[in-house]
């Protein structure tokens, strides 16, 4: 019987969690990945952990524009994970425009993205009420899949019977971290208030990637009446608590009627709308 190579990593993370410390093939650049691990006990799916790890390497410049990222086989063997796990992580990077697949070269970092970190990421609902506004939420999707709550909401402000829709907010939340969260009605309740009150999780800051996304039927329906534009501003990334633990993954697409102003200070930042209304806040 052929002797098993000493460098071979176990393929199953479910039978031996947390995953063994990864190793890289000698002579290859490690981009800082050899010092990181995937944790099968964290409540976050493995492909999302790998996605966040690679995304951080791109945003930090460890993986530069035009550089090939580790191959599917390398990442599979490195972390002892399934090929589909790697592919799911790659599809998220492709969808954000961070990488592209080039025949003969593999998966390449496609551009240098603009990232923006917002501290004390607050609640749209709470802020609007403090300013005397009437916030309105319309739930577009409320689904459970793969152990996560997938929540899509249109957010706006009411003026009498009229509603001005300001953004479309998508959240992915682990039901292992937040059991029973799918039973809440987030057309009426604040997500962040619920996480703080019922689960003891306090969103403190977010690490966001600013991109432009093309119009879709849903976006044009939500923002009907707003100016026609070739693309919409989208802020996507991770919301973290005070210990830098993941609270949620989020993607917020803003109406073209919203004028964004970002003012950043040490330890905090704000995003303001015209007339004192705030578009950068979540709920």
N, C-alpha and C positions, 0 to 999 in steps of 0.2 A: 504493500500500500504506500502510495506517495506520501511523504511527510508534509504536513501542513506548513506553509510558509510562516515564519515568526512574525512577519509584518501584517498578516491577514487580520482584519478586524471582524468582530461578530456582526452578523447582518441584522439580528433582531434586537430592537431597543425595548421591546415590550417585555421580554423575558429577563433582561438584565439591565433595568434602568437604575440610575441614570447612565447614559451612554458613556462608554469608555473614552478617556481623553484622546482626541484625534491625533493622528500622525500624518505627516506629509512625506511624500516621496523625496528622498535625498536629492539635493541639487535644485529643487523647484522652489520658487518664492512662496512664502506662506501667507503673506498679506495679513499677518496677525491671527489667522484662523487656527493655527496649531495651539494657541493658548486658550481657545474657547471650547465649550462643550454644549451639547443639547441636553435638556433636562426633561425626561419623560414624565416627571412628577409635577411639573410646574402648572399644569392646567392649560397651557398654551400648546396648540398643535405643533408637531415637529417641523412641518414645512414652513409655518409662520416664523418659528425661531430661526430657521436657516435663512429665510428671506430677510429677516431683520438683521442678521449677522452680515450677510452679503451687502445689504443696503447701507449699513453703517460703514463698511469698508469702502464703498463707492463714495459716500458723502464726505468721509474723512480724507479722501485722496489716496488711501492705501491701494485702491484699484483705480487707476487713472483712465481718463478718456482714451479710447482706442486700445486699451489693454485687454487681453483675454482673461476671463475669470477661470477658476479651476473647472475642469471638465465634469460632466455628469458622473463618469466613473470614479474620478478622483474624490468627489464629494461623497458619493455613495460609500466608497471604501473607507474614507477618512472618518466618517461619523457613524458607520455601521447602520445605515438607513436604507430604505427601499428606493428603487429608482423613481417610482411615482412621487415620492416625497420631494426628491430633488426637482423633478419636473414641475410640480405645483409651486415650489418656491420660485423657480425661474419664470413661470408664467406671470407671477405678480410683478417681478422686476421688469419684464417685457411690457406689461400693461401700463407701468408708470413711465415708460420710455427711458429707463436707466440702462438697459442693455438691448442688444439686438443680436440675432443669430446670423452669422455670416458663413456661407458654405466654404469649407476649406480652412477656416480660422477658428471656428467654435463660437462661443458666446462672448461678445465684445461689449465693453462699456461704451455706450453710444454718445453720451454727452456729459458735460459737467453741469449738474443740476444746481438750481438755486434753492437753498434750504433756509428755513426760518424757524427759530425756536421761540415759542410763546410761553412765558412764565405765568403762573397763577391763572391758568386757563379756566374761565369762569362759566357761569350759566347764562345762556341767552334769556331764558324765562325770568330768572331772578333780576338780571340787569334791566330788562325791559320794564318790569314792574316797578323797580326803583325809580325809573325815569318817567313813570306815569303813563307808560304805553301799555297796550293790551296785546300780549303775544298770542299767536295762533299757531297750532301745530296740526298738520294733516298727515296721518300715517299712511304711507304708500305701500310699504311691505313690512310684515312682521312674521318672520319664518324661523323655524329651528332646523338646522342641518349640521351634521358633523359635530355635534356637541356645542354649537354656538347659536346665539340669537343674532339674526341678521335683521337689522332695523333700518328702514329708510323713511325719512320724514321730510316734508316740506315745512319750512319755518318762515313765518311772516308776522306782520303787525297789522292790526285791524284799525280802521278808521270808520266808525259807524258800521255799515253793512259791507263796506269794501275792505278787501285784504290785499296788501302789498306783499308778495312773496319775495323773501330776501335770499334764501339759500335752500339747497337740497342737501340734507345731512344723512350720511350713511354710517352706521356703527356695526362693528363685529365684536360681540362680547361672549366670553367663555362662560358656559353654564356650569362648569366645574367650579369656577371662582364664584359665580353668582347663581346658585341653585334657586329655581323658581322665578327667575327674572322674567321669563316669557309670559308669566301670568299678569304682569302689570299692563295698564293702559297708558301708553306714553303719548297719546293724544291729549291726555288730561294731566299727567304727572311729569315732573322734571326727572330726566334720567340721572343727572348728577346728584340731585337731592336724594333720590332713591338709593344710589350707591353709597352715599355718605351715611344716610340714616339707617338703612336696613342691612348694609354689608360692611360698614366701617372702612370703605375705600374712599380716599379723598383725592380727586384729580388735582394735580398741582401745576403741571406744565405739559407742553406738547412739543414734539419734534416733527415739523411739517415740511413737506416738499411742495413747493408751488409750481404748478404746471398749467397748461391750457388744454382743455378737453374739447373735442368737436361737439357740435349740437347733436342731440338725439331727440327722438319723438317725446320721450318723457320730459327732458329738460325744456323743450319748447312749449310743452303743455303747462308745466309748472310756472314758467316765466312768461306766459302769454301776456302780451301787452307791453313787454319790455323791448328796448331797441334790438333790432336784428344785429347779430354779431357773428363772425366766423368761428369764434370759440369762447369758452367760459373759463374764468379763473377757478382753479381747483386747488385746495389745500388738503393734502393727505398725509397720514403718518400715524404716530403713536401718541397716546395720552398716558402720562405716567403719574404715579403718586410721589410723595415726598421722599420715598426710598428708592426711586427710579424703577419701581415695579410696574409692569404693564397694567393699565386700567382698561383700555379699549384700543382697537384700531379704528380709525375714522377717515372719512373722505367727505369734504364739504365743497360743494359747487355753488358759486355765488351768482346771483342775478346780475346781468349787465347794467341794471339800474343802480347797483350798489357801487359807490365810490369808496375804495379802500384807502385808509391812511394807517400806516404802521409806525408807531412811536415806541422805540425800544429803550429801556433803561436797564441798569444793572439789576438783575434779579426779577425783572418784570417787563411786560410789554402790553400794549393795548392796540386794538384795531377798531377804528371808528367809522361810522356812517355819517352822511350829511345830517344836519339838524340834531346832532347829539346821539343818533342811534348807532348802536354797536353791532357790526356784522361779524366780528371775529369770535364772538362768544358762542359756546355750545350750551346745551341744557342736559 
